[in-house]
Amino acid sequence: MKNILFILLIFPFSLLAQINESDTLKFQTNLALTGFWQEGNVETFIFRAKSGLSFRPVKSLIFKTQNSYLYQEFGKQKADEDILSLNFLYISPERTVYPFLLGFVSSNFRREIDIRFLLGAGVTFQVLRGEKNTLKFSLSCEYEETDFAKTTFNKPEYNGNRFIDTWRTTLWVFGKYHLLDKKVILNHESHFQPSLERSNNFRWQTDIGIELPVWKFLNFKINYLYSFESLVIENQRQDDKVLSFGINMKF
């Protein structure tokens, strides 16, 4: 398995374009693989996989799932292993404003989160909807429950509770732009999630990608992921940053 990952890290790539639920296609899928490997005086291994699938069972409904996996190892010691599954059901996404249902499942090795799930609903506003540029905002409300591996936190009022649940609201921003006569492609996905019950329990994440076309079916890609959680296990950092490089092969 590690030999396969090594090959992928030498030639990191992504297949197909990012899924857009407002497209008219009945079925879409994508796969992105990026990473970094170094051996010698300093041993580092980073692997990130991200996939998506969109299916339109009937004209007015679209089911969309986005799944990601992140693994990091330093000096042959596992530092991170994260799994995230985002699932949406969109209703009439061809409209400028449309509702959706959501269900998320995740785990995080470094943050010592055994499992976290969210269930909720929201509405999306499409500000730009074109072949070259896309900009969307979404607002949702969801119930969340997190099962932590420990019960001592950076905020003492949460100590002693392994299971922490709360109602949240989430602001989502998604954009994709073709710049400089399509010589640069910029895409971004961000969300901010404050608790509706406690002001000191919030998080946000930003995922930014820049692509430089090299050939008709080939782009060079740079990706930056930043995440922050206000509530973490005691002595853990609240933020994480991942910078990766690769190529994007489109079919």
Phi and psi in degrees as GROMACS dihedral restraints (atoms count N, CA, C in turn):
[ dihedral_restraints ]
;  ai    aj    ak    al  type     phi  dphi    fc
    3     4     5     6     1   -68.5    20    10
    4     5     6     7     1   -31.4    20    10
    6     7     8     9     1   -63.5    20    10
    7     8     9    10     1   -38.5    20    10
    9    10    11    12     1   -64.5    20    10
   10    11    12    13     1   -44.5    20    10
   12    13    14    15     1   -63.1    20    10
   13    14    15    16     1   -36.3    20    10
   15    16    17    18     1   -60.5    20    10
   16    17    18    19     1   -43.1    20    10
   18    19    20    21     1   -63.0    20    10
   19    20    21    22     1   -41.9    20    10
   21    22    23    24     1   -65.9    20    10
   22    23    24    25     1   -33.0    20    10
   24    25    26    27     1   -73.1    20    10
   25    26    27    28     1   -29.3    20    10
   27    28    29    30     1   -70.2    20    10
   28    29    30    31     1   -38.2    20    10
   30    31    32    33     1  -124.0    20    10
   31    32    33    34     1    66.5    20    10
   33    34    35    36     1   -65.7    20    10
   34    35    36    37     1   142.8    20    10
   36    37    38    39     1  -153.0    20    10
   37    38    39    40     1   169.0    20    10
   39    40    41    42     1  -136.8    20    10
   40    41    42    43     1   143.1    20    10
   42    43    44    45     1  -109.0    20    10
   43    44    45    46     1   131.4    20    10
   45    46    47    48     1    71.6    20    10
   46    47    48    49     1   169.1    20    10
   48    49    50    51     1   -87.9    20    10
   49    50    51    52     1   169.9    20    10
   51    52    53    54     1   -67.8    20    10
   52    53    54    55     1   139.5    20    10
   54    55    56    57     1   -69.8    20    10
   55    56    57    58     1   134.2    20    10
   57    58    59    60     1  -122.4    20    10
   58    59    60    61     1   114.2    20    10
   60    61    62    63     1   -67.1    20    10
   61    62    63    64     1   -16.7    20    10
   63    64    65    66     1   -84.2    20    10
   64    65    66    67     1    -5.0    20    10
   66    67    68    69     1   -65.5    20    10
   67    68    69    70     1   157.3    20    10
   69    70    71    72     1   -90.0    20    10
   70    71    72    73     1    -5.1    20    10
   72    73    74    75     1   -64.4    20    10
   73    74    75    76     1   143.2    20    10
   75    76    77    78     1   -77.0    20    10
   76    77    78    79     1   -27.1    20    10
   78    79    80    81     1  -144.3    20    10
   79    80    81    82     1   128.8    20    10
   81    82    83    84     1  -137.0    20    10
   82    83    84    85     1   150.8    20    10
   84    85    86    87     1  -151.8    20    10
   85    86    87    88     1   155.3    20    10
   87    88    89    90     1  -151.0    20    10
   88    89    90    91     1   162.8    20    10
   90    91    92    93     1  -149.3    20    10
   91    92    93    94     1   128.3    20    10
   93    94    95    96     1  -125.8    20    10
   94    95    96    97     1   131.8    20    10
   96    97    98    99     1  -129.8    20    10
   97    98    99   100     1   122.9    20    10
   99   100   101   102     1  -138.3    20    10
  100   101   102   103     1   161.5    20    10
  102   103   104   105     1   177.5    20    10
  103   104   105   106     1  -174.1    20    10
  105   106   107   108     1  -152.0    20    10
  106   107   108   109     1   138.6    20    10
  108   109   110   111     1  -139.0    20    10
  109   110   111   112     1   133.4    20    10
  111   112   113   114     1  -145.3    20    10
  112   113   114   115     1   138.7    20    10
  114   115   116   117     1  -138.2    20    10
  115   116   117   118     1   147.8    20    10
  117   118   119   120     1   138.2    20    10
  118   119   120   121     1  -131.0    20    10
  120   121   122   123     1   -63.3    20    10
  121   122   123   124     1   -31.9    20    10
  123   124   125   126     1  -122.4    20    10
  124   125   126   127     1   125.3    20    10
  126   127   128   129     1  -109.8    20    10
  127   128   129   130     1   120.1    20    10
  129   130   131   132     1  -137.1    20    10
  130   131   132   133     1   136.4    20    10
  132   133   134   135     1  -139.5    20    10
  133   134   135   136     1   119.2    20    10
  135   136   137   138     1  -131.1    20    10
  136   137   138   139     1   131.8    20    10
  138   139   140   141     1  -138.1    20    10
  139   140   141   142     1   132.2    20    10
  141   142   143   144     1  -133.9    20    10
  142   143   144   145     1   127.7    20    10
  144   145   146   147     1  -122.9    20    10
  145   146   147   148     1   139.9    20    10
  147   148   149   150     1  -142.3    20    10
  148   149   150   151     1   125.6    20    10
  150   151   152   153     1  -129.6    20    10
  151   152   153   154     1   159.6    20    10
  153   154   155   156     1  -149.1    20    10
  154   155   156   157     1   152.1    20    10
  156   157   158   159     1  -146.1    20    10
  157   158   159   160     1   136.8    20    10
  159   160   161   162     1  -131.1    20    10
  160   161   162   163     1   130.9    20    10
  162   163   164   165     1  -134.9    20    10
  163   164   165   166     1   132.7    20    10
  165   166   167   168     1  -108.1    20    10
  166   167   168   169     1    95.8    20    10
  168   169   170   171     1   -69.1    20    10
  169   170   171   172     1   -37.5    20    10
  171   172   173   174     1  -135.6    20    10
  172   173   174   175     1   169.3    20    10
  174   175   176   177     1   -58.4    20    10
  175   176   177   178     1   -38.0    20    10
  177   178   179   180     1   -95.1    20    10
  178   179   180   181     1    -0.6    20    10
  180   181   182   183     1  -125.7    20    10
  181   182   183   184     1   139.4    20    10
  183   184   185   186     1  -134.9    20    10
  184   185   186   187     1   127.4    20    10
  186   187   188   189     1   -99.2    20    10
  187   188   189   190     1   131.0    20    10
  189   190   191   192     1  -133.3    20    10
  190   191   192   193     1   130.6    20    10
  192   193   194   195     1  -127.4    20    10
  193   194   195   196     1   134.5    20    10
  195   196   197   198     1  -125.9    20    10
  196   197   198   199     1   125.7    20    10
  198   199   200   201     1  -128.4    20    10
  199   200   201   202     1   138.1    20    10
  201   202   203   204     1  -136.5    20    10
  202   203   204   205     1   152.9    20    10
  204   205   206   207     1  -139.0    20    10
  205   206   207   208     1   131.1    20    10
  207   208   209   210     1  -128.9    20    10
  208   209   210   211     1   128.4    20    10
  210   211   212   213     1  -130.4    20    10
  211   212   213   214     1   132.7    20    10
  213   214   215   216     1  -133.6    20    10
  214   215   216   217     1   138.1    20    10
  216   217   218   219     1  -138.5    20    10
  217   218   219   220     1   130.5    20    10
  219   220   221   222     1  -128.5    20    10
  220   221   222   223     1   123.3    20    10
  222   223   224   225     1    59.3    20    10
  223   224   225   226     1    37.0    20    10
  225   226   227   228     1    62.9    20    10
  226   227   228   229     1    17.7    20    10
  228   229   230   231     1  -110.0    20    10
  229   230   231   232     1   124.2    20    10
  231   232   233   234     1   -64.7    20    10
  232   233   234   235     1   126.6    20    10
  234   235   236   237     1  -110.1    20    10
  235   236   237   238     1   -24.6    20    10
  237   238   239   240     1  -154.5    20    10
  238   239   240   241     1   143.3    20    10
  240   241   242   243     1  -155.2    20    10
  241   242   243   244     1   101.6    20    10
  243   244   245   246     1  -116.4    20    10
  244   245   246   247     1   139.4    20    10
  246   247   248   249     1  -127.1    20    10
  247   248   249   250     1   133.8    20    10
  249   250   251   252     1  -140.4    20    10
  250   251   252   253     1   127.6    20    10
  252   253   254   255     1  -125.1    20    10
  253   254   255   256     1   116.6    20    10
  255   256   257   258     1  -109.4    20    10
  256   257   258   259     1   125.7    20    10
  258   259   260   261     1  -129.3    20    10
  259   260   261   262     1   131.1    20    10
  261   262   263   264     1  -130.4    20    10
  262   263   264   265     1   148.7    20    10
  264   265   266   267     1  -123.9    20    10
  265   266   267   268     1   110.2    20    10
  267   268   269   270     1   -96.6    20    10
  268   269   270   271     1   141.2    20    10
  270   271   272   273     1  -112.8    20    10
  271   272   273   274     1   116.2    20    10
  273   274   275   276     1    54.0    20    10
  274   275   276   277     1    57.3    20    10
  276   277   278   279     1   -70.5    20    10
  277   278   279   280     1    -5.5    20    10
  279   280   281   282     1   -75.4    20    10
  280   281   282   283     1   -12.4    20    10
  282   283   284   285     1   -80.3    20    10
  283   284   285   286     1   162.7    20    10
  285   286   287   288     1   -68.0    20    10
  286   287   288   289     1   -36.2    20    10
  288   289   290   291     1  -125.3    20    10
  289   290   291   292     1   127.0    20    10
  291   292   293   294     1  -148.4    20    10
  292   293   294   295     1   149.5    20    10
  294   295   296   297     1   -88.2    20    10
  295   296   297   298     1   166.6    20    10
  297   298   299   300     1  -155.5    20    10
  298   299   300   301     1   159.1    20    10
  300   301   302   303     1  -111.6    20    10
  301   302   303   304     1   151.8    20    10
  303   304   305   306     1  -140.7    20    10
  304   305   306   307     1   153.0    20    10
  306   307   308   309     1  -149.3    20    10
  307   308   309   310     1   122.7    20    10
  309   310   311   312     1  -119.1    20    10
  310   311   312   313     1   146.5    20    10
  312   313   314   315     1  -137.4    20    10
  313   314   315   316     1   135.1    20    10
  315   316   317   318     1  -151.7    20    10
  316   317   318   319     1   163.5    20    10
  318   319   320   321     1  -145.2    20    10
  319   320   321   322     1   157.4    20    10
  321   322   323   324     1  -149.1    20    10
  322   323   324   325     1   115.2    20    10
  324   325   326   327     1   -67.4    20    10
  325   326   327   328     1   -48.8    20    10
  327   328   329   330     1   -67.5    20    10
  328   329   330   331     1   -37.9    20    10
  330   331   332   333     1   -83.0    20    10
  331   332   333   334     1    -0.8    20    10
  333   334   335   336     1    57.4    20    10
  334   335   336   337     1    46.1    20    10
  336   337   338   339     1  -104.1    20    10
  337   338   339   340     1   111.3    20    10
  339   340   341   342     1   -68.3    20    10
  340   341   342   343     1   -46.1    20    10
  342   343   344   345     1  -160.1    20    10
  343   344   345   346     1   146.4    20    10
  345   346   347   348     1  -139.2    20    10
  346   347   348   349     1   136.4    20    10
  348   349   350   351     1  -136.2    20    10
  349   350   351   352     1   150.3    20    10
  351   352   353   354     1  -132.7    20    10
  352   353   354   355     1   142.4    20    10
  354   355   356   357     1  -134.0    20    10
  355   356   357   358     1   133.1    20    10
  357   358   359   360     1  -172.6    20    10
  358   359   360   361     1  -166.6    20    10
  360   361   362   363     1  -150.0    20    10
  361   362   363   364     1   159.4    20    10
  363   364   365   366     1  -164.9    20    10
  364   365   366   367     1  -168.0    20    10
  366   367   368   369     1  -140.6    20    10
  367   368   369   370     1   143.4    20    10
  369   370   371   372     1  -112.7    20    10
  370   371   372   373     1   140.0    20    10
  372   373   374   375     1  -116.7    20    10
  373   374   375   376     1   118.5    20    10
  375   376   377   378     1   -92.0    20    10
  376   377   378   379     1   110.0    20    10
  378   379   380   381     1   -85.3    20    10
  379   380   381   382     1   -47.1    20    10
  381   382   383   384     1  -121.7    20    10
  382   383   384   385     1   133.2    20    10
  384   385   386   387     1  -143.9    20    10
  385   386   387   388     1    87.0    20    10
  387   388   389   390     1  -143.5    20    10
  388   389   390   391     1   177.0    20    10
  390   391   392   393     1   -69.3    20    10
  391   392   393   394     1   -34.5    20    10
  393   394   395   396     1   -92.0    20    10
  394   395   396   397     1   -37.8    20    10
  396   397   398   399     1  -132.6    20    10
  397   398   399   400     1   138.2    20    10
  399   400   401   402     1  -136.3    20    10
  400   401   402   403     1   134.3    20    10
  402   403   404   405     1  -144.2    20    10
  403   404   405   406     1   125.7    20    10
  405   406   407   408     1  -135.6    20    10
  406   407   408   409     1   147.5    20    10
  408   409   410   411     1  -124.8    20    10
  409   410   411   412     1   140.1    20    10
  411   412   413   414     1  -132.5    20    10
  412   413   414   415     1   149.8    20    10
  414   415   416   417     1  -131.8    20    10
  415   416   417   418     1   129.1    20    10
  417   418   419   420     1  -140.6    20    10
  418   419   420   421     1   164.8    20    10
  420   421   422   423     1  -130.7    20    10
  421   422   423   424     1   135.7    20    10
  423   424   425   426     1  -148.4    20    10
  424   425   426   427     1   155.7    20    10
  426   427   428   429     1   -96.6    20    10
  427   428   429   430     1   134.5    20    10
  429   430   431   432     1  -127.0    20    10
  430   431   432   433     1   141.7    20    10
  432   433   434   435     1  -135.2    20    10
  433   434   435   436     1   132.2    20    10
  435   436   437   438     1  -123.9    20    10
  436   437   438   439     1   131.6    20    10
  438   439   440   441     1  -105.4    20    10
  439   440   441   442     1   105.7    20    10
  441   442   443   444     1   -88.4    20    10
  442   443   444   445     1   153.3    20    10
  444   445   446   447     1   -78.8    20    10
  445   446   447   448     1   -20.2    20    10
  447   448   449   450     1  -130.0    20    10
  448   449   450   451     1   172.0    20    10
  450   451   452   453     1  -125.5    20    10
  451   452   453   454     1    17.9    20    10
  453   454   455   456     1  -116.7    20    10
  454   455   456   457     1   122.4    20    10
  456   457   458   459     1  -119.8    20    10
  457   458   459   460     1   169.7    20    10
  459   460   461   462     1   -71.8    20    10
  460   461   462   463     1   -13.2    20    10
  462   463   464   465     1  -117.3    20    10
  463   464   465   466     1   106.8    20    10
  465   466   467   468     1   -56.2    20    10
  466   467   468   469     1   -26.6    20    10
  468   469   470   471     1   -66.1    20    10
  469   470   471   472     1   -14.7    20    10
  471   472   473   474     1   -95.3    20    10
  472   473   474   475     1    -6.2    20    10
  474   475   476   477     1   -59.2    20    10
  475   476   477   478     1   142.2    20    10
  477   478   479   480     1    91.6    20    10
  478   479   480   481     1    -6.5    20    10
  480   481   482   483     1  -109.2    20    10
  481   482   483   484     1   109.8    20    10
  483   484   485   486     1   -77.7    20    10
  484   485   486   487     1   -37.8    20    10
  486   487   488   489     1  -100.1    20    10
  487   488   489   490     1   119.1    20    10
  489   490   491   492     1  -120.4    20    10
  490   491   492   493     1   122.3    20    10
  492   493   494   495     1  -121.2    20    10
  493   494   495   496     1   155.0    20    10
  495   496   497   498     1  -165.7    20    10
  496   497   498   499     1   160.0    20    10
  498   499   500   501     1   -94.4    20    10
  499   500   501   502     1   135.2    20    10
  501   502   503   504     1  -124.9    20    10
  502   503   504   505     1   160.8    20    10
  504   505   506   507     1  -120.6    20    10
  505   506   507   508     1   146.2    20    10
  507   508   509   510     1  -130.3    20    10
  508   509   510   511     1   131.7    20    10
  510   511   512   513     1  -104.7    20    10
  511   512   513   514     1   122.8    20    10
  513   514   515   516     1  -111.4    20    10
  514   515   516   517     1   142.9    20    10
  516   517   518   519     1  -134.2    20    10
  517   518   519   520     1   127.9    20    10
  519   520   521   522     1  -132.6    20    10
  520   521   522   523     1   134.2    20    10
  522   523   524   525     1  -150.2    20    10
  523   524   525   526     1   149.5    20    10
  525   526   527   528     1  -144.9    20    10
  526   527   528   529     1   130.2    20    10
  528   529   530   531     1  -138.6    20    10
  529   530   531   532     1   139.5    20    10
  531   532   533   534     1  -100.5    20    10
  532   533   534   535     1   116.1    20    10
  534   535   536   537     1  -114.9    20    10
  535   536   537   538     1   160.4    20    10
  537   538   539   540     1    51.8    20    10
  538   539   540   541     1    53.5    20    10
  540   541   542   543     1    57.2    20    10
  541   542   543   544     1    45.0    20    10
  543   544   545   546     1    66.4    20    10
  544   545   546   547     1    18.0    20    10
  546   547   548   549     1   -83.1    20    10
  547   548   549   550     1   -17.1    20    10
  549   550   551   552     1  -136.0    20    10
  550   551   552   553     1   132.9    20    10
  552   553   554   555     1  -117.7    20    10
  553   554   555   556     1   122.3    20    10
  555   556   557   558     1  -113.9    20    10
  556   557   558   559     1   128.7    20    10
  558   559   560   561     1  -133.9    20    10
  559   560   561   562     1   148.7    20    10
  561   562   563   564     1  -149.3    20    10
  562   563   564   565     1   146.3    20    10
  564   565   566   567     1  -136.7    20    10
  565   566   567   568     1   125.9    20    10
  567   568   569   570     1  -139.6    20    10
  568   569   570   571     1   150.7    20    10
  570   571   572   573     1  -149.6    20    10
  571   572   573   574     1   149.9    20    10
  573   574   575   576     1  -125.9    20    10
  574   575   576   577     1   127.5    20    10
  576   577   578   579     1  -127.8    20    10
  577   578   579   580     1    91.2    20    10
  579   580   581   582     1   -87.3    20    10
  580   581   582   583     1   150.8    20    10
  582   583   584   585     1   -76.4    20    10
  583   584   585   586     1   142.0    20    10
  585   586   587   588     1   -83.2    20    10
  586   587   588   589     1    -7.2    20    10
  588   589   590   591     1  -110.1    20    10
  589   590   591   592     1   -32.9    20    10
  591   592   593   594     1  -135.8    20    10
  592   593   594   595     1   123.8    20    10
  594   595   596   597     1   -69.6    20    10
  595   596   597   598     1   -19.9    20    10
  597   598   599   600     1   -91.9    20    10
  598   599   600   601     1    10.3    20    10
  600   601   602   603     1  -118.1    20    10
  601   602   603   604     1    97.9    20    10
  603   604   605   606     1  -151.7    20    10
  604   605   606   607     1   166.0    20    10
  606   607   608   609     1  -154.6    20    10
  607   608   609   610     1   161.4    20    10
  609   610   611   612     1  -150.6    20    10
  610   611   612   613     1   161.1    20    10
  612   613   614   615     1  -147.3    20    10
  613   614   615   616     1   141.7    20    10
  615   616   617   618     1  -132.0    20    10
  616   617   618   619     1   129.1    20    10
  618   619   620   621     1  -124.1    20    10
  619   620   621   622     1   111.8    20    10
  621   622   623   624     1  -120.1    20    10
  622   623   624   625     1   133.3    20    10
  624   625   626   627     1  -129.2    20    10
  625   626   627   628     1   140.7    20    10
  627   628   629   630     1  -124.3    20    10
  628   629   630   631     1   128.9    20    10
  630   631   632   633     1  -121.5    20    10
  631   632   633   634     1   137.5    20    10
  633   634   635   636     1  -117.6    20    10
  634   635   636   637     1   111.4    20    10
  636   637   638   639     1   -60.0    20    10
  637   638   639   640     1   129.8    20    10
  639   640   641   642     1  -107.1    20    10
  640   641   642   643     1   -38.8    20    10
  642   643   644   645     1  -147.7    20    10
  643   644   645   646     1   173.1    20    10
  645   646   647   648     1   -56.2    20    10
  646   647   648   649     1   -38.7    20    10
  648   649   650   651     1  -112.1    20    10
  649   650   651   652     1    16.1    20    10
  651   652   653   654     1  -140.8    20    10
  652   653   654   655     1   125.3    20    10
  654   655   656   657     1  -125.6    20    10
  655   656   657   658     1   142.7    20    10
  657   658   659   660     1   -81.7    20    10
  658   659   660   661     1   136.9    20    10
  660   661   662   663     1  -127.8    20    10
  661   662   663   664     1   136.1    20    10
  663   664   665   666     1  -120.6    20    10
  664   665   666   667     1   130.9    20    10
  666   667   668   669     1  -129.4    20    10
  667   668   669   670     1   135.4    20    10
  669   670   671   672     1  -127.7    20    10
  670   671   672   673     1   126.3    20    10
  672   673   674   675     1  -120.2    20    10
  673   674   675   676     1   125.6    20    10
  675   676   677   678     1  -126.7    20    10
  676   677   678   679     1   132.5    20    10
  678   679   680   681     1  -136.6    20    10
  679   680   681   682     1   149.3    20    10
  681   682   683   684     1  -141.6    20    10
  682   683   684   685     1   134.9    20    10
  684   685   686   687     1  -129.8    20    10
  685   686   687   688     1   128.5    20    10
  687   688   689   690     1   -73.5    20    10
  688   689   690   691     1   -33.6    20    10
  690   691   692   693     1  -103.4    20    10
  691   692   693   694     1   113.6    20    10
  693   694   695   696     1  -138.1    20    10
  694   695   696   697     1   166.4    20    10
  696   697   698   699     1   -61.2    20    10
  697   698   699   700     1   145.8    20    10
  699   700   701   702     1   -53.2    20    10
  700   701   702   703     1   137.6    20    10
  702   703   704   705     1    74.8    20    10
  703   704   705   706     1     8.5    20    10
  705   706   707   708     1   -94.9    20    10
  706   707   708   709     1   150.2    20    10
  708   709   710   711     1   -74.8    20    10
  709   710   711   712     1   149.7    20    10
  711   712   713   714     1   -86.7    20    10
  712   713   714   715     1   -18.2    20    10
  714   715   716   717     1  -118.4    20    10
  715   716   717   718     1   156.2    20    10
  717   718   719   720     1  -136.8    20    10
  718   719   720   721     1   145.1    20    10
  720   721   722   723     1  -136.7    20    10
  721   722   723   724     1   134.2    20    10
  723   724   725   726     1  -134.7    20    10
  724   725   726   727     1   123.1    20    10
  726   727   728   729     1  -115.8    20    10
  727   728   729   730     1   124.3    20    10
  729   730   731   732     1  -134.1    20    10
  730   731   732   733     1   157.3    20    10
  732   733   734   735     1  -128.7    20    10
  733   734   735   736     1   149.6    20    10
  735   736   737   738     1  -175.5    20    10
  736   737   738   739     1  -163.5    20    10
  738   739   740   741     1  -127.3    20    10
  739   740   741   742     1   153.3    20    10
  741   742   743   744     1  -115.5    20    10
  742   743   744   745     1   112.9    20    10
  744   745   746   747     1  -101.4    20    10
  745   746   747   748     1   122.4    20    10
  747   748   749   750     1  -111.1    20    10
  748   749   750   751     1   137.4    20    10
